[in-house]
Amino acid sequence: MAKIIVTGGCGYIGSHTLVSLIESGFEVISIDNLSNSYETALEGVFKITGKKVQNYNIDLCNKEATLKVFEEHKDAVGVIHFAAKKYVNESVEKPLLYYKNNIDSLTNVLEACQKFEVNNFVFSSSCSVYGNAKKLPVDENCPLAKPESPYANTKVIGEQIVNDVVGISDIKATLLRYFNPAGAHQSGCIGEKPRVQPQNIVPRITGTALGKYEKFSVAGTDYPTRDGTCIRDYIHVSDIANAHVQALNCLLKQQEQTEVEVFNLGTGNGVSVLEMIKAFEKANELKLNYTLEARRSGDVVAIYADNTKAKNILNWNPKITVEQMMKSAYEWDKKNVL
């Protein structure tokens, strides 16, 4: 079995991707310092797959520790790099924390890949690199607009770093710009469980329904959209995980690839905040306590994907609906305290 190193493997998308990799016949190890995740996610991976995954609890900003793990697993053939801080609001408040963490960890991992000839690299990027796109849906050729947050800027810079390294090394890389992952694994064994209070919409909605939060605040109702609220492309986390496996397989097969490939991972459908609330209420047959509030800093108005390239080249098609997504997220949260 080919061995893959997954950074951030105990995290939300990372743990779902471990499952997809194992089910596709790969051997996996995780590197995760558990700053915003729990190692219990690997217990969930074991329940689903029957495979125990080793996690190295190290900070990837520590170059020496990072190189040591790669040296121990020099037979690895690829890396999927998830590990990064990810909250827009927090990045606005603490920009230096985001630049240091997200950039230093990436450069250390790439240096390790070069040193130990791990030449297949999948980078977890984001639709935030498009900023307030002038054309919707956005495709991979859409010009990158001014980043709306330090978090988004770390993804723009990260993509540039990957491109530069590929240009002078044997590393082949794919950048996956995904939109808004949500939901939980159909087994109910893994889902979103951050250490910090979540800021993204779905766990805030489910948490409100469970009484963890007094109300759900709709941040901004005066945007130029069909109902005044922000529009995003929400995609089930298992669909996202499957795309990473497809991207990795594509890299492993295309030995002559010289350019960095970029793929949008989204459903192609824009859904507003109020529409997400309605989908949650319908899927779970309940009413949500929510209020309409002022805009928050760092949010783009609307963005959703043109996913034609991923469909054609990766043979990838998202399959899970928004209502199924909201149902799985709520079922997960009912069983787990976030």
C-alpha positions as CSV (number, residue, x, y, z in Angstrom):
1,M,0.0,0.0,0.0
2,A,1.2,3.5,-0.9
3,K,1.8,5.6,2.2
4,I,0.4,9.1,2.5
5,I,1.2,11.7,5.2
6,V,-1.9,13.8,6.1
7,T,-1.2,17.0,8.1
8,G,-4.1,18.0,10.2
9,G,-5.4,14.4,10.1
10,C,-7.4,14.7,13.3
11,G,-9.3,17.8,12.0
12,Y,-12.6,18.0,10.4
13,I,-11.7,17.5,6.7
14,G,-8.5,15.6,7.6
15,S,-10.3,12.8,9.4
16,H,-12.9,12.3,6.7
17,T,-10.0,12.2,4.2
18,L,-8.2,9.6,6.2
19,V,-11.3,7.4,5.9
20,S,-11.5,7.9,2.1
21,L,-7.8,7.2,1.7
22,I,-8.0,4.0,3.8
23,E,-11.1,2.8,1.9
24,S,-9.1,3.5,-1.3
25,G,-6.3,1.2,-0.2
26,F,-3.7,3.7,1.1
27,E,-1.7,3.5,4.2
28,V,-1.9,6.8,6.2
29,I,-0.3,8.6,9.0
30,S,-1.4,11.9,10.6
31,I,0.5,14.9,11.9
32,D,-1.7,17.1,14.1
33,N,-0.8,19.1,17.1
34,L,-4.4,19.0,18.3
35,S,-4.6,22.8,18.7
36,N,-8.1,22.8,17.2
37,S,-8.9,19.1,17.1
38,Y,-9.1,15.9,19.2
39,E,-7.2,12.7,18.8
40,T,-10.5,10.9,19.4
41,A,-11.3,11.6,15.7
42,L,-8.9,8.7,15.0
43,E,-11.1,6.4,17.1
44,G,-14.0,7.3,14.8
45,V,-11.8,6.5,11.8
46,F,-11.0,3.1,13.3
47,K,-14.8,2.4,13.9
48,I,-15.5,3.1,10.2
49,T,-12.4,1.5,8.6
50,G,-11.1,-1.0,11.1
51,K,-7.6,0.6,10.7
52,K,-5.7,2.4,13.5
53,V,-4.0,5.6,12.4
54,Q,-0.8,6.8,14.1
55,N,-0.8,10.6,14.9
56,Y,2.3,12.6,15.6
57,N,1.4,15.4,18.0
58,I,3.9,18.0,16.8
59,D,3.8,21.6,15.6
60,L,4.6,21.8,12.0
61,C,6.1,25.3,12.6
62,N,8.9,23.3,14.4
63,K,11.1,22.4,11.4
64,E,13.3,19.9,13.3
65,A,10.3,17.9,14.5
66,T,8.7,18.0,11.1
67,L,11.8,16.7,9.4
68,K,12.1,13.9,12.0
69,V,8.6,12.6,11.1
70,F,9.3,12.6,7.4
71,E,12.6,10.9,8.0
72,E,10.8,8.1,9.9
73,H,8.4,7.8,6.9
74,K,10.7,8.4,4.0
75,D,8.8,5.7,2.1
76,A,5.8,8.0,1.9
77,V,4.8,8.8,-1.7
78,G,2.5,11.8,-1.0
79,V,1.3,14.5,1.4
80,I,-2.1,16.1,1.8
81,H,-1.6,19.3,3.7
82,F,-4.6,20.5,5.7
83,A,-2.9,21.8,8.8
84,A,-3.7,25.5,9.2
85,K,-5.7,28.0,11.2
86,K,-8.9,28.7,9.4
87,Y,-11.2,31.3,11.0
88,V,-11.8,34.5,9.1
89,N,-12.8,36.6,12.1
90,E,-9.8,35.4,14.2
91,S,-7.4,36.1,11.4
92,V,-8.7,39.7,11.2
93,E,-8.1,40.1,15.0
94,K,-4.8,38.2,15.0
95,P,-3.1,38.5,11.6
96,L,0.4,37.7,12.7
97,L,-0.7,34.5,14.3
98,Y,-2.2,33.4,11.0
99,Y,0.8,34.4,8.8
100,K,3.3,32.7,11.1
101,N,1.3,29.5,11.6
102,N,-0.1,28.9,8.1
103,I,3.0,30.0,6.2
104,D,5.8,28.6,8.4
105,S,4.1,25.2,8.6
106,L,3.7,25.0,4.8
107,T,7.3,25.9,4.1
108,N,8.5,23.3,6.6
109,V,6.4,20.6,5.1
110,L,7.6,21.5,1.6
111,E,11.2,21.5,2.7
112,A,10.6,18.0,4.2
113,C,9.1,16.9,0.9
114,Q,12.1,18.1,-1.0
115,K,14.6,16.5,1.4
116,F,13.0,13.1,1.5
117,E,11.7,13.1,-2.1
118,V,8.0,12.9,-1.3
119,N,7.0,14.3,-4.6
120,N,3.2,14.3,-4.7
121,F,1.6,17.2,-2.8
122,V,-2.0,18.2,-2.4
123,F,-2.6,21.6,-0.9
124,S,-5.8,22.5,1.0
125,S,-6.6,25.9,-0.4
126,S,-9.9,27.9,-0.3
127,C,-12.4,29.8,-2.4
128,S,-11.5,32.8,-0.3
129,V,-8.6,33.4,-2.7
130,Y,-11.2,34.7,-5.2
131,G,-12.2,37.5,-2.8
132,N,-15.3,39.4,-4.1
133,A,-15.3,37.8,-7.5
134,K,-16.7,39.9,-10.3
135,K,-18.1,36.9,-12.2
136,L,-20.2,34.0,-10.8
137,P,-19.8,31.1,-10.8
138,V,-16.1,31.3,-10.5
139,D,-13.8,29.0,-12.4
140,E,-10.2,28.3,-11.9
141,N,-9.1,31.0,-14.4
142,C,-11.0,33.7,-12.5
143,P,-8.5,36.4,-11.5
144,L,-7.7,36.4,-7.8
145,A,-9.2,39.5,-6.2
146,K,-7.9,41.4,-3.2
147,P,-8.1,39.0,-0.2
148,E,-10.8,40.0,2.3
149,S,-9.0,38.6,5.3
150,P,-5.5,37.6,6.5
151,Y,-6.7,34.0,6.4
152,A,-7.6,34.3,2.7
153,N,-4.2,36.0,2.1
154,T,-2.4,33.0,3.7
155,K,-4.0,30.8,1.1
156,V,-3.0,33.1,-1.7
157,I,0.5,33.2,-0.5
158,G,0.5,29.5,0.1
159,E,-0.5,28.8,-3.5
160,Q,2.3,31.0,-4.7
161,I,4.8,29.2,-2.5
162,V,3.7,25.8,-3.8
163,N,4.0,27.1,-7.4
164,D,7.5,28.4,-6.8
165,V,8.7,25.1,-5.1
166,V,7.2,23.0,-7.9
167,G,9.1,25.2,-10.4
168,I,12.5,24.2,-9.0
169,S,12.0,20.7,-7.7
170,D,10.6,17.3,-8.6
171,I,7.5,17.9,-6.6
172,K,4.1,17.7,-8.4
173,A,1.3,19.5,-6.8
174,T,-2.5,20.1,-6.9
175,L,-4.3,23.0,-5.3
176,L,-7.8,22.3,-4.1
177,R,-9.9,25.4,-3.6
178,Y,-12.9,24.2,-1.7
179,F,-15.9,26.2,-0.9
180,N,-17.8,25.6,2.4
181,P,-17.5,22.1,3.8
182,A,-20.3,21.0,6.1
183,G,-22.1,17.9,7.4
184,A,-20.7,14.8,9.1
185,H,-19.8,11.2,8.0
186,Q,-22.9,9.1,7.4
187,S,-21.8,6.6,10.1
188,G,-22.0,9.3,12.7
189,C,-18.5,8.4,13.9
190,I,-16.7,11.6,12.8
191,G,-17.8,15.1,12.3
192,E,-16.9,18.7,13.1
193,K,-15.5,19.1,16.6
194,P,-13.2,22.0,17.0
195,R,-11.6,23.0,20.3
196,V,-12.4,26.7,19.9
197,Q,-15.9,28.0,19.5
198,P,-16.9,27.5,15.9
199,Q,-17.5,30.5,13.7
200,N,-18.8,28.8,10.6
201,I,-22.5,28.6,9.9
202,V,-23.5,25.0,10.2
203,P,-22.1,24.2,13.7
204,R,-23.5,27.5,14.9
205,I,-26.9,26.6,13.6
206,T,-26.8,23.1,15.0
207,G,-25.4,24.4,18.3
208,T,-28.2,26.9,18.6
209,A,-30.8,24.2,18.0
210,L,-29.3,22.2,20.8
211,G,-29.3,25.1,23.2
212,K,-25.6,25.7,23.3
213,Y,-26.1,29.2,22.0
214,E,-29.0,31.4,22.8
215,K,-29.6,32.4,19.2
216,F,-28.1,32.2,15.7
217,S,-27.0,35.6,14.3
218,V,-27.4,36.3,10.6
219,A,-24.5,38.6,10.0
220,G,-25.7,41.1,7.4
221,T,-29.1,41.4,5.6
222,D,-28.3,44.2,3.2
223,Y,-26.0,42.5,0.8
224,P,-27.0,42.7,-2.9
225,T,-28.3,39.1,-3.0
226,R,-31.8,37.6,-3.5
227,D,-32.6,37.8,0.2
228,G,-29.9,40.2,1.5
229,T,-27.8,37.6,3.1
230,C,-24.4,36.2,2.0
231,I,-24.3,33.4,-0.5
232,R,-21.9,30.5,-0.4
233,D,-21.4,27.1,-2.0
234,Y,-21.9,24.5,0.8
235,I,-20.5,21.0,0.1
236,H,-20.6,17.9,2.2
237,V,-17.3,17.0,3.9
238,S,-17.3,13.5,2.5
239,D,-17.6,14.8,-1.0
240,I,-14.6,17.0,-0.3
241,A,-12.6,14.1,1.2
242,N,-13.3,11.9,-1.9
243,A,-12.0,14.7,-4.1
244,H,-8.6,14.7,-2.3
245,V,-8.2,11.0,-3.0
246,Q,-9.1,11.6,-6.7
247,A,-6.6,14.4,-6.9
248,L,-3.9,12.3,-5.3
249,N,-4.5,9.4,-7.6
250,C,-4.3,11.8,-10.5
251,L,-0.9,13.0,-9.3
252,L,0.4,9.5,-8.8
253,K,-0.6,8.5,-12.4
254,Q,0.6,11.5,-14.2
255,Q,4.3,11.3,-13.7
256,E,5.1,13.8,-16.4
257,Q,3.0,16.6,-14.9
258,T,5.0,19.8,-14.7
259,E,2.5,22.5,-13.8
260,V,0.5,22.9,-10.7
261,E,-3.1,21.9,-11.3
262,V,-5.9,23.9,-9.6
263,F,-9.5,22.6,-8.9
264,N,-12.6,24.1,-7.5
265,L,-14.4,21.9,-5.1
266,G,-18.0,23.0,-4.8
267,T,-21.5,21.9,-5.8
268,G,-21.9,24.8,-8.3
269,N,-25.0,26.1,-6.4
270,G,-25.1,29.2,-4.3
271,V,-27.1,29.0,-1.1
272,S,-27.9,32.1,1.1
273,V,-27.7,32.1,4.9
274,L,-31.4,32.3,5.2
275,E,-31.8,29.4,2.8
276,M,-29.4,27.3,4.9
277,I,-31.6,28.0,7.9
278,K,-34.7,26.9,6.0
279,A,-32.9,23.8,4.8
280,F,-31.9,22.9,8.4
281,E,-35.5,23.5,9.7
282,K,-36.9,21.3,6.9
283,A,-34.4,18.5,7.3
284,N,-34.8,18.3,11.0
285,E,-38.4,19.4,11.4
286,L,-37.8,22.2,13.9
287,K,-37.6,26.0,14.1
288,L,-34.4,27.8,14.7
289,N,-34.1,30.9,16.9
290,Y,-32.2,33.4,14.8
291,T,-31.8,37.2,14.7
292,L,-30.8,39.6,11.9
293,E,-27.6,41.5,12.7
294,A,-25.1,43.9,11.1
295,R,-22.4,42.7,8.7
296,R,-19.1,41.4,10.1
297,S,-15.6,42.2,8.8
298,G,-14.0,39.9,6.2
299,D,-17.0,38.4,4.6
300,V,-17.4,38.4,0.8
301,V,-20.9,39.0,-0.7
302,A,-21.4,35.8,-2.7
303,I,-19.3,33.0,-4.2
304,Y,-20.0,29.7,-5.7
305,A,-18.1,27.3,-7.9
306,D,-17.9,26.3,-11.5
307,N,-16.7,22.7,-10.8
308,T,-16.6,21.6,-14.5
309,K,-12.8,21.0,-14.4
310,A,-12.9,18.8,-11.3
311,K,-15.8,16.8,-12.9
312,N,-13.9,16.3,-16.2
313,I,-10.4,15.7,-15.0
314,L,-10.8,14.2,-11.5
315,N,-14.0,12.4,-12.4
316,W,-15.5,13.9,-9.3
317,N,-19.1,14.6,-8.6
318,P,-20.5,15.9,-5.3
319,K,-23.5,13.7,-4.4
320,I,-24.9,14.9,-1.0
321,T,-27.6,17.5,-0.9
322,V,-27.8,20.5,1.4
323,E,-30.7,19.0,3.4
324,Q,-28.8,15.7,3.9
325,M,-25.8,17.8,4.9
326,M,-27.8,19.6,7.6
327,K,-29.4,16.4,8.8
328,S,-26.0,14.6,9.2
329,A,-24.5,17.7,11.0
330,Y,-27.4,17.8,13.5
331,E,-27.3,14.1,14.1
332,W,-23.6,14.3,14.8
333,D,-24.0,17.3,17.2
334,K,-26.8,15.6,19.1
335,K,-24.3,12.8,20.0
336,N,-21.3,15.0,20.6
337,V,-20.6,18.1,22.6
338,L,-18.7,20.5,20.4
